[in-house]
Amino acid sequence: MKPLGRLVIVGVGLIGGSFGLALRQAGAVERIVGVGRRKETLERARRLAIIDEAAPTLECVREADMVMLAMPVGQTREVLAQLAPHLGPATVVTDAGSTKHDVVAAAREVLGSALERFVPGHPVAGTEHSGPDAAFAGLFRGRKVIITPLAETSPQALSKVRAAWEACGAQVQELPPDMHDQVLALVSHLPHLLAFALVDQVARHEQRERLFSYAAGGFRDFTRIASSHPEMWRDICLANRAAVLAELSRYQGHLTELRRALEAADGASLEAVFSRAREARNRWLEERDKADGDNGSE
Amino acid sequence: MKPLGRLVIVGVGLIGGSFGLALRQAGAVERIVGVGRRKETLERARRLAIIDEAAPTLECVREADMVMLAMPVGQTREVLAQLAPHLGPATVVTDAGSTKHDVVAAAREVLGSALERFVPGHPVAGTEHSGPDAAFAGLFRGRKVIITPLAETSPQALSKVRAAWEACGAQVQELPPDMHDQVLALVSHLPHLLAFALVDQVARHEQRERLFSYAAGGFRDFTRIASSHPEMWRDICLANRAAVLAELSRYQGHLTELRRALEAADGASLEAVFSRAREARNRWLEERDKADGDNGSE
C-alpha cells in the first residue's frame, strides 16, 4: 500500500497502540498523532514511539488520511460527533470496536455526508492486558479483522482500511453488522461475562484465600479474560445487550438442564454433553491449526 | 526416600502415568506394574517405559509396596473391593481422585483393617489431555498435592505417600476430605462444567461453523478444560454432587443478577463486578508468582 501520510489514533491502548506499531513496522505510515482522555497515557505512548505527537483535541483530524477509533465503544457516538465538523474531505474514519450495530447507528446519526468514508471494523485479537505498554506490533498477525461495510461505504475508503489491516498482517473478512454482533455475543462477549462472574464468586466467598490458594491452571486459563479492561467490557455488554442477553438466557437454560442431570445423578446425560463439547472443541482446534497455525489470543 | 520396591498403578493415563515416570526419574521406584481395563493402553504404557509389566488382575497388589489408584473416581469402590483381599500386610494404598468424600466412604466400607494403610490424595495438576501418551515426568513439579488423611491413617503410610509425591517434585498439603471437596467444587469442578456447557452451546447452534470460525484466543483458553476426559468429569461431578450443586446454584444466582443489570442497562453494576473480578484475579496471580513461580496447569 501507499503509506498513509497522517494517522490519528483515538485511544492509544492495547488495540490502538498495536495498530500504530504494526503500521509503522510495515512502513505503512509516515506520522501518527494520538488523542485520548489521559495526558499521561499519551505521554507514555510517545515515549514508547507508538505516536509521534499527542494532540489536545479532535481538531487534529483535519489533516489526517485516516482516523482509527480505539477507545471503549461506549464513547463512539460522542467522539464521532466531536470530530465530524473537522474532518477533511478525504479523511477515512474506521474503528476497532468489539460491537458493530451501535457503532454503525452512531455513525449514521452524526457523520452526515462523511458516512461514506466511515468503515466499521473489529480486529478479533487482543490480550487481557490494556494500555500502551501492552501494545505490540505482532498483535494482529494472522488474526481475523471483521469489516462490516454499509451500503453507503465508498469502495476507496473500504480498500484503504483493508490495506491498512493487511499491512498489519491481518486477514480481513466482511460480515453484516448484526451478524457480527450475534457471532461475537456467543464466542466472545458471553465467555467474558461468565469468567468475570466466576472470579467474582470466588472473590466474594468467605474462604477466598483458601479457594485461591488451590486454584490451578484450569482456573487460570478459564479466567484469563476476567483480567480484561472492566470499562471496555461494560461498554461491549451494553452495546450488544440484546444479543448477549439472548445467549445468556440460552446458557442459563443449559445450566438448568445440567443441574437437573446432576440432581438426578444422571451420569449418561452429563457424559453426553461433555463428550459432545470435547469432540466439537477438538475438531475446531484441528481445523484451526490446518487453516492458519496458531491464531493467537483475543 | 528409600526407593519403593514395587509400585502398582491402576489406570495408567495422564495422572497415573506421570506419577510412574516422575518416580522413575527420581530413582524412587524399582519396578512398576500396570493394571487397567484396556489391554492396548497397558501395552502402550509399557512401550513408553511407564510400566515394566502389565498384570491381568488386581491380585498383583500382593507384593506391592504401594498401590496408586488413578482411574476415574467412579470406579474406586469396585477397585478397592477387588484388591482388598489380596493386599499384603505392609502395602500402602493411595489414590489421585479429584474428589475425596466419596473415596473415603468407599475405603471405609471395603478396606477393613487395611484402612489404616489407605492415604487419600489428590494432585492439583493435570492437562486437558488424557491417556499414557499425555503423561510426563514433570507434571507434578511445583504443584500442590492435597492429602486428606483419616483418623485411622497410620503415620508410616502417610509419610510414605508424602515422600513419593515429594520425590515427584510436588508440594504436599493436608485438608479434611469435605473441605477439599468444597474448595475444588468452586475452583475446578464448576469451571469444567461451565466450559463444557459453553462449547456445547456453540456445537448445538445452527450457525456452528461460522461461530467457531470467529472464535479466538479468549474462547480457546476459556474452553481449554472442555477438552478434558468426559468419563472422568462425569464421575467427578457425580461424586462431588452436593458441593458442585451448591456452587452451581450460587453461580446461577450471580448470572441472574448480571442479567438483570444488563436488562436495566445498569453499567455501574456491571463495571463493579468486572472490576472486583479483575482486581481479585490479578492479586491472585501476583501472590502465586511470588509464592512459587509458574504453578502450571490442571
Interface residues (C-beta under 8 A of the other chain):
Chain A: G74 V124 A125 G126 T127 R143 K144 I146 Q182 V183 L184 L186 V187 S188 L190 P191 H192 L193 L194 A195 F196 A197 L198 V199 D200 Q201 V202 A203 R204 H205 Q207 R208 R210 L211 F212 Y214 A215 A216 G217 G218 F219 R220 D221 F222 T223 R224 I225 A226 S227 S228 P230 E231 W233 R234 D235 C237 L238 R241 V244 L245 E247 L248 S249 R250 Y251 Q252 H254 L255 T256 L258 R259 L262 E263 A265 G267 L270 E271 V273 F274 S275 R276 A277 R278 E279 A280 R281 N282 W284 L285 E287 N295 G296 S297 E298
Chain B: G74 V124 A125 G126 T127 R143 K144 I146 M179 Q182 V183 L184 L186 V187 S188 L190 P191 H192 L193 L194 A195 F196 A197 L198 V199 D200 Q201 V202 A203 R204 H205 Q207 R208 R210 L211 F212 Y214 A215 A216 G217 G218 F219 R220 D221 F222 T223 R224 I225 A226 S227 S228 H229 P230 E231 W233 R234 D235 C237 L238 R241 V244 L245 E247 L248 S249 R250 Y251 Q252 H254 L255 T256 L258 R259 L262 E263 A265 G267 L270 E271 V273 F274 S275 R276 A277 R278 E279 A280 R281 N282 W284 L285 E287 N295 G296 S297 E298
